[in-house]
Amino acid sequence: MEKIALVTGGSRGIGRQICIDLAEEGYKVIINYNKSEESAKEVEKTLKKRGLECEIFKADISKEKEVKKMFDFCLEKYKTINLLVNNAGISFEGLITDMAEEDWDKIVNVNLKSVFLCSKEALKTMISAHKGKIINISSMWGVTGGSCEVAYSATKAGIIGFTKALAKEVGPSGINVNAIAPGVIMTDMMNDFTEEDIRVLKEETPIMQLGSPQDISNAVLFLASEKSNFITGQIIGVNGGFVI
């Protein structure tokens, strides 16, 4: 059976690395993006140069119509989907008293509503095939809560609850649902951090270093593989010991 994966937010950071590694593992990958078209085309070019199959698809995954179009494209192109990685996410740092309602709504829609919409569409195919895997990217702040990141923490905690509940619901249909809770990962989201901030974060991490997108992608590859077939409803912390 062909291995078909769809990765949301696949043009940059963690998502980019996941797309590259899945393609290297033999997956045909649909790389979702919304605003980062140039980055998405760069990933596409990189993979096709290596003789690997992928497609890019622009969709605002917080909108049901656009999600449906994306999955229709996937099914028209590849006839099935057996791996969904819900990776897309945005953050907001600041006091909750300074946060506008529209900022709250945007984070909830992009980080959490999108997981519902994409999972719902993927399951239409996976349930009938009695096979499939969904991997959600949460955060350690969804486990512990992060000061000045209330909205982000709330959505990532929501993903954890969503993952556990959905795993129970679709387990009898042969589908595994798990989540990864990254720690501090060096991506674009860290651009506003000073060298001192990064030094302190390293000191707070037991292994004394911060993570890379590759660390998260490695966990995705494991959960996507047959080696994880007896694992579902789990939240895998990849954080260097920051949360124990």
C-alpha positions as CSV (number, residue, x, y, z in Angstrom):
1,M,0.0,0.0,0.0
2,E,1.2,3.5,-0.8
3,K,2.2,5.7,2.1
4,I,0.4,9.0,1.9
5,A,0.9,11.8,4.5
6,L,-0.5,15.2,5.0
7,V,1.4,17.6,7.2
8,T,-0.2,20.9,8.2
9,G,2.2,23.9,8.6
10,G,4.7,21.9,6.6
11,S,6.7,24.8,5.0
12,R,8.9,25.9,7.9
13,G,10.5,24.8,11.2
14,I,9.3,21.5,12.7
15,G,6.8,20.9,9.9
16,R,9.5,21.3,7.2
17,Q,11.7,18.7,8.8
18,I,8.8,16.3,9.2
19,C,7.9,16.6,5.5
20,I,11.5,16.0,4.5
21,D,12.0,13.0,6.7
22,L,8.6,11.4,5.8
23,A,9.4,11.8,2.1
24,E,12.8,10.1,2.8
25,E,10.9,7.3,4.4
26,G,8.9,6.7,1.3
27,Y,5.8,8.8,2.0
28,K,4.2,10.9,-0.7
29,V,3.7,14.1,1.2
30,I,1.1,16.9,0.9
31,I,2.8,20.0,2.4
32,N,0.1,22.4,3.7
33,Y,0.9,26.1,4.0
34,N,-1.1,29.2,4.3
35,K,1.1,32.3,4.0
36,S,4.6,30.9,3.6
37,E,4.3,30.1,-0.2
38,E,8.0,30.7,-0.9
39,S,9.1,28.4,1.9
40,A,6.6,25.7,0.8
41,K,8.0,25.9,-2.8
42,E,11.5,25.6,-1.4
43,V,10.6,22.4,0.5
44,E,8.9,21.0,-2.7
45,K,12.0,21.8,-4.8
46,T,14.3,20.2,-2.3
47,L,12.3,17.0,-2.2
48,K,11.8,16.7,-5.9
49,K,15.5,17.3,-6.6
50,R,16.0,14.1,-4.5
51,G,13.4,12.2,-6.7
52,L,10.9,12.2,-3.9
53,E,7.2,12.8,-4.5
54,C,5.3,15.7,-2.8
55,E,2.7,18.4,-3.5
56,I,2.1,21.7,-1.8
57,F,-1.4,23.0,-1.0
58,K,-2.4,26.4,0.3
59,A,-5.2,26.2,2.8
60,D,-6.2,28.2,5.9
61,I,-6.8,25.1,8.1
62,S,-9.0,27.0,10.5
63,K,-11.7,27.2,7.8
64,E,-13.8,24.1,7.0
65,K,-14.2,24.8,3.3
66,E,-10.5,25.1,2.7
67,V,-9.8,22.0,4.7
68,K,-12.3,20.0,2.6
69,K,-10.7,21.3,-0.6
70,M,-7.3,20.2,0.6
71,F,-8.4,16.7,1.4
72,D,-10.4,16.5,-1.8
73,F,-7.1,17.3,-3.6
74,C,-5.3,14.6,-1.6
75,L,-7.8,12.0,-2.5
76,E,-8.0,12.9,-6.1
77,K,-4.2,12.8,-6.4
78,Y,-3.5,9.7,-4.2
79,K,-6.8,8.0,-3.6
80,T,-6.2,7.7,0.1
81,I,-4.4,9.1,3.2
82,N,-2.9,7.0,5.9
83,L,-1.0,9.6,8.0
84,L,-2.1,13.0,9.2
85,V,0.4,15.2,11.1
86,N,-1.4,18.2,12.7
87,N,1.6,20.4,13.2
88,A,0.4,24.0,12.3
89,G,0.4,26.4,15.2
90,I,1.0,30.0,16.2
91,S,1.8,31.7,19.5
92,F,1.1,34.9,21.4
93,E,3.3,36.1,24.2
94,G,2.0,38.7,26.6
95,L,-0.3,39.3,29.6
96,I,-3.8,37.9,29.2
97,T,-5.1,41.4,30.2
98,D,-3.4,42.8,27.1
99,M,-4.8,40.2,24.7
100,A,-7.5,41.1,22.3
101,E,-10.5,38.8,21.7
102,E,-9.5,38.5,18.0
103,D,-6.0,37.3,19.0
104,W,-7.5,34.7,21.3
105,D,-9.9,33.5,18.6
106,K,-7.1,33.3,16.0
107,I,-4.9,31.1,18.2
108,V,-7.8,28.8,19.1
109,N,-8.8,28.5,15.5
110,V,-5.3,27.8,14.1
111,N,-4.0,25.7,16.9
112,L,-7.0,23.7,18.0
113,K,-10.0,24.0,15.6
114,S,-7.7,23.0,12.8
115,V,-6.9,19.7,14.5
116,F,-10.6,19.0,14.7
117,L,-11.3,19.9,11.1
118,C,-8.3,18.0,9.6
119,S,-8.8,14.9,11.8
120,K,-12.5,14.8,10.8
121,E,-11.7,14.8,7.1
122,A,-8.8,12.3,7.4
123,L,-11.0,9.9,9.4
124,K,-13.6,9.6,6.6
125,T,-10.9,7.7,4.7
126,M,-9.1,6.1,7.5
127,I,-12.2,4.5,9.1
128,S,-13.4,3.0,5.9
129,A,-9.8,1.6,5.3
130,H,-9.7,0.4,8.9
131,K,-6.1,1.8,9.1
132,G,-4.4,5.1,9.7
133,K,-2.4,7.3,12.1
134,I,-2.9,10.8,13.4
135,I,-0.1,12.6,15.1
136,N,-0.8,15.9,16.8
137,I,1.9,18.4,17.8
138,S,1.1,19.8,21.3
139,S,3.6,21.4,23.6
140,M,5.1,21.0,27.1
141,W,3.1,24.2,27.9
142,G,0.0,22.2,27.2
143,V,1.1,19.9,30.1
144,T,2.4,22.5,32.6
145,G,1.0,25.9,31.4
146,G,3.2,28.7,30.4
147,S,3.1,32.2,32.0
148,C,2.3,34.9,29.5
149,E,1.2,32.2,27.0
150,V,-2.2,31.4,28.3
151,A,-4.0,31.1,24.9
152,Y,-1.2,29.0,23.5
153,S,-1.1,26.8,26.6
154,A,-4.9,26.4,26.5
155,T,-4.9,25.2,22.9
156,K,-2.0,22.8,23.4
157,A,-3.7,21.4,26.4
158,G,-6.9,21.0,24.3
159,I,-4.9,19.0,21.8
160,I,-3.9,16.6,24.6
161,G,-7.5,16.1,25.6
162,F,-8.5,15.8,22.0
163,T,-5.8,13.1,21.4
164,K,-6.8,11.0,24.3
165,A,-10.5,11.1,23.6
166,L,-10.1,10.5,19.8
167,A,-7.8,7.5,20.4
168,K,-10.5,5.9,22.4
169,E,-13.2,6.7,19.8
170,V,-11.4,5.4,16.7
171,G,-9.1,2.7,18.2
172,P,-11.7,0.0,17.3
173,S,-11.5,1.2,13.7
174,G,-7.8,0.4,13.6
175,I,-6.5,4.0,13.9
176,N,-3.8,5.2,16.2
177,V,-3.9,8.8,17.6
178,N,-1.0,10.2,19.5
179,A,0.6,13.5,20.4
180,I,4.1,14.9,20.8
181,A,4.7,17.6,23.4
182,P,7.9,19.4,22.3
183,G,10.0,21.3,24.8
184,V,12.1,24.4,23.7
185,I,12.9,23.8,20.0
186,M,15.1,26.2,18.0
187,T,12.7,27.4,15.3
188,D,11.6,30.8,14.0
189,M,9.4,31.1,17.1
190,M,12.7,31.6,19.1
191,N,13.8,34.6,17.0
192,D,12.7,37.2,19.6
193,F,14.6,35.4,22.4
194,T,17.9,37.0,23.5
195,E,21.1,35.1,23.9
196,E,20.6,35.4,27.7
197,D,17.1,34.0,27.4
198,I,18.4,31.0,25.5
199,R,21.2,30.5,28.0
200,V,18.7,30.4,30.9
201,L,16.5,27.9,29.0
202,K,19.5,25.6,28.4
203,E,20.4,25.7,32.1
204,E,16.8,24.8,33.0
205,T,17.0,21.8,30.7
206,P,18.6,18.7,32.4
207,I,20.6,17.7,29.3
208,M,21.8,21.3,29.0
209,Q,20.8,21.9,25.4
210,L,17.7,22.9,23.4
211,G,15.9,20.8,20.9
212,S,15.9,20.9,17.1
213,P,13.2,20.2,14.6
214,Q,15.0,16.9,13.9
215,D,14.3,15.8,17.4
216,I,10.5,16.2,16.9
217,S,10.6,14.7,13.5
218,N,12.4,11.6,14.9
219,A,9.4,11.1,17.2
220,V,7.0,11.5,14.4
221,L,8.8,8.9,12.3
222,F,8.5,6.5,15.2
223,L,4.8,7.1,15.8
224,A,4.2,6.8,12.1
225,S,6.0,3.5,11.8
226,E,4.7,0.0,12.5
227,K,6.9,0.0,15.6
228,S,4.3,2.1,17.4
229,N,1.3,0.0,16.4
230,F,0.5,-0.8,20.1
231,I,0.7,2.8,21.1
232,T,-2.3,5.1,21.1
233,G,-3.7,8.0,23.2
234,Q,-0.2,8.8,24.4
235,I,1.5,12.2,24.8
236,I,5.2,11.8,24.1
237,G,7.4,14.5,25.7
238,V,10.4,15.5,23.7
239,N,11.9,18.2,25.9
240,G,15.3,17.2,27.1
241,G,13.9,16.6,30.6
242,F,12.5,20.2,31.0
243,V,9.3,18.5,32.1
244,I,9.6,15.3,34.1
